[in-house]
Amino acid sequence: MLDETLERLHSTGPERNGWLSNHAPMAVEALVRGGHGGTVHRWVDRYRDKLEQAPSSYARVTEENWREAMGDPRRIADWTTYFGVRLAEAPWRTVLATWWPRLLPGIAAGATHPVIRTGHAVRTLLATEADSSGGRAAAEAVRDPAGPRLAELAHALGYWAARSQPLPPVRALASYASAGEALDAVPAVASQSGGIRERLARLDAFPVWPAAGLRDPEEAAERLRELVAAAVRRYATHAHGEPVMLVHAATAPNAVLRVLPALPSGLWAPSVSAAWAASAAVTAAYGPGRAASWEALGREAEVLDRDEVFARAAAHGDEHAVKFADTALDPALNLTDPQARAAALRAVELIEPVW
């Protein structure tokens, strides 16, 4: 079902109206992963008004000119073609390891959607490799350069390269050992007005987190899980600031967490730093000044399990509610407390439903 839907979506572009992201590949992967694969074609049918045809080629990306092509949205199609060729020539993990450090400084690209799309694509490829019950079909899905799962990685990386957007340099504030305390200490941008590009340009200072250097890759992974968990829980109390945009404070670092197992361990620590910058940037751009109570939702979350909460997000239908629930309820985070489930319910409560 996922392969069918990805093939259907790969004739469409990663954006519409010149900037807004196409969330469909990410949302359908989350729906399939959450056990709602039977709904994805109907979901795409309802989403199709937000889809545009794939853009045309502008200027070929090569090994000689890729640096000047970085951040050029006119070359989205050319970047996708470039990565399609690279993935046909080398194992996908090799391509990812080469390009991850080149793309990571531009993690804010496309309001963080390219890195999120990359996280969904890599999760699918890792699951395919691990799925021994898939047998020959699963193995061929990873080997075949024309396969929809590898093609999805090419689309994700191509989108990221074309929209690469480094964050402005910021002053270092006090350091914090706790990710939750660090997020609470992120100062709002001078004016929370305009779109995300305007807001990110106003970033001035971030707290330092983690407070101490990371000693080994496993510690990096643990700190990243801590950051995602803190951003999820914070959404339960701060989503009213901007319920759609603030989901990315959690989903962007979780995308990085999903990619870590496919990367050489030497790239894990810089990945944590980039994930923190992305989460802090979204928090600064949209976070409200005051927290709200989550107690009412907490009582509801107490009696609902993970599958029931995700089913509510799937029934709600909005792509952000679905993707946030996919992160808040991610088994890899092992968030068993009701605040995480309440956060997913908060997204369903505050974001306009699709149907």
N, C-alpha and C positions, 0 to 999 in steps of 0.2 A: 504493500500500500504506500509506504514512504517513497519507494523508488518510482512508482507510477506518478505520484504527486510532484516529486522533484522534476521529473522529465516534463511534466506539464508546465511547471513554473519556469523552467530554464529558457523558455522562449520570451520571457518577460524581463524587464530591466530591474536593477536593484533599487530604483527610485521612481518617483512620479513628481510631476510639477517642478522638476529641476532640483529637488532637494529632499522631499519627504521619502523615508525609507520604505521599501517593500518588506513587510514583516512576514509574509506568507511562508517562506522556507523555514524560518525559525519556529513559527507557531505550529506548523504541521508536524515538525519533528518533535516538538514538545507534546502535542496531542497523541501522536503515535507512541511516544515513550511513556505517556501517562495512561495508556490503555484505551484511548479513544480513536484508534486508527480508522474505525468505521465511519467516522464523521468528517474526515478530512476533505473528501471531494466536495461534500455539501458546503463545508466551511470555505473552500476556495471559490466555489460558485458565488457565495455571498460577498466575498472579498474582491471579486474580479473588477469591480468599478474602481478599485484602487491600484490596478495593475496597468502598466504601459508596456508596449512592445520593447524588446531589447534595443538599445541604441546601436547606431551604425559605427563602423570603424572610423577613427579620425586619423591616427598616425601610429604605425606599428611600434610596439615596445620591443627593444632588443637588449642583449647583454651590454651593448655599448651605450645606450641612451636611457636606461631605466632610471638613473638618478634624476635626470631632468624631467622625466615623465611622472615622478612621484608627486602626488597631490594635484594632478591635472584631471578633473572630472570629465573632460572631453574624451579622455582615453579609457573610459570604463570598459568598453568592449575590447579594446586592444590589450588592456591588462588581463582581462579574463582569458583571452586567447593565449597570451603569453604564459599564464599559469597552466592552462590546459596542455600546452606543449611541454613545459617543465615536468608536469606530473606524468606525462607519457614517457619521458626520458629517464626518470629517476623515481625511487620509492617516495611515497608521499611524506613519510617522516623526514627524509633527507631534505626535500624541498621546504618543508615547514621549518626545520632547524636552520636552514640558510636564511629564510626570509623573516622569521619571527623577530630577531633583533633589529632588522631593518624597518619593520613595520611598527614595532612596539612604541617608539617615541611619538607616533601619530595615533595613539590609542583613542583619542577623542574624535577621530574621524567619523563623520556622519552621525554625530550625537552618540557615539560608541556602538552604533548598530553593526558596522563591519566586524569588530572583534567579537561581538555577540554571535553574529552569524557564523564566524569561524569556530567558535566554541561548540555550537550545535553540530556543525559539519564534522569536527574532530571527534566529538562524542559518538557520532554514528559510525565513523571508521574504526574507532577503538572497540566499540561494541561488536562490530562485524568481525574483527580479528579474534575477539574473545569468544565468539559464539561457536563453540565446537559442534553444536547441533545443526548449524547452518551448512556444514560439510562443504562440498565443492562449490555450491552456489554462493556461499558467504565468502569463500576465498576468492572467487572470480570477481565478486563485487568490489574487492579491494584492489585486485590486480588490473582489472580492465580500465584503461585510461578513458574510455568513452562511457564508463558506468556512471549512473546518476550520482552516486555518493562521492566519487572523486570529482566529478564535474561540479558538485555543490561546493567542494573545497576551492576549486578554481574560481568560481563565482565570488565566494566570500573573500578570498585573498585579493582578487582583482578589484573588488569594490573598496577594500581597505587601502590598497595602494593608490587608487585614483582619488580617494578622498582624504588621504593622509593629512592630519592637522596637528602639529605639535602644540602643546599647551604653552602659554607664555611663562617665562621664568617667574618664580614666586619667592618671597622671603620665607625663611624658616622660622617658625614660632616655637613654642615650648614642645618638648618631646613627651610622648605618652607610651606607656607599656601596653595599655588596653586599647583595642581598636574602637570599642564603643565610646570610650572617653575621648579619643582623638576625633571621631566623627562629631561628637557633641561640641568640640572646641573649634570646628571649622568655621571661620567667619564668613558671613554672607558677602557676596560681591556688593560693590558700592551702590548699584542700582539693579534690582531684580526686574528688569523690563527688557522687552525685545525677545528675540529668539535665542537659542542656545549659543550660536556663534558670537552674538554680541555680548552675551553674559560671560562666556569663557574668556573673551578678550579683556574683561575687567578683573580677572583673578589677580590677587595681590599677595596673599600669604597663606601657607598651610601649616598646621601642626606637623611635627615630625613623628612618624610612625613607620615601622616599629622603633622603639626608643634605642634599642641596641642592634648591632650588626647581626645578621643571620649566620649561624655557625655551620649549618649543613642543609642540604636540600629538603630533608624531611621537616626541619623546623620552618623552612620557607612555606611548605605546603600547609603546615599547621597554622601559621600566621595568616595565610590567605583564607583558609576555612574560617578563622576567627573574624576576619574582615567581612566576609560575605554574611556570616551569621549576624554580626552587629548591624549591618546595613538592612538585613531583612527585619530584624526586631525594631529598628528605628522607623521603618516604614509604617509599622503599626501605630506609631504615635505622631508621625510627622508627614504622612502622605497628603494631608490636606493642603500642604504648601503647593503642590502640583502633582496630582496623583499619577498622571501618565509619565512625566519626565523623571520623577523620583524613583521609579522602578529600576532605572538604569544604574543607580548607585549600588544596587545589589546584583543585577544581572550582568553588568560589565565585568566586575571582579570574578563572578562565578564562571563566566566564559573563560577567563584566564586560568582559573582552577581546573576547568575541564581539559584544557590543552596541556597542562603540566606533564601528565604521564607520557605524552608523545614527544617531549622535548628532552634534550640532553640536560643533565642535572645542573650544569653550569649556567643555564639560562633561567633557573627557577628564581633566584634572588632578584635579578632585575625585573622579572615578571611581577613579583610582589610589589616592587616600587611603582611600576606603571599602573598596576591595578589600584593601588592606594591613590595615586594621582587622579585616576578616572573617577573613583568613588567620591573623593573629596571635592573634585571639580563640580560634579552634578549636585552634591550637597550644598556647596557654596552658591550655585546658580539658582537653586529652587527651594532650598530648605526654609521652612517658616521659623519665626522667632520663638514660638511657643509650642510645647508638646500638647497633644490631646490624649485623653484617657482611652485605653483600649479594653477596659474592664467588661463592657457589655459584649463586645466581640469575643473576649476571652472566655466568658461563660458559654457562649455558643461553641467556641473552638474546643472546649473541654469535652464535649459530647460527640465531636466529629473526628473521625480518623483521617489519615492522609488522603486516602482514595476518595472519601466523601467531599473533602475540601476541594480537591482537584476537579472532581466532577462538577462542582458549582462553577468553577472558573471556565471549564469547557462549555457548560451550558450558557454561561454569560456571553462567551464568544469573542470578546475583545482581545486582540492579539497581545496587548500589554498585560492584561489580567492573566491570560494563559501563560505567558512567558514568566511572569513574576511568580505565579503559583508553581511553575516548574522549578524555579530556583528555591523558593521558600520551603518546598516540600522535597527537595532533592535528597535522595537517600545518602548520597556521598557526604552531606553535611551532618546527618544524624541529628537534626533538630527535633527533639521530642517534646519540647515545651509548648504550651498552648499559644504563646505569643507569636511564634512563627506561623502557626495555622491562622491566628487572628490577623496577621499581616496579609496573608493571602486573601482572607475574607474582606479586609479593608479595601483591597484593590477592586474586588467585585462590588463592594458597596459604593465606592467613589467614582469609578470609571463608568462612563456611559456604556450600557450593554449593546451588543450588536443586534441581538434579537431577543 
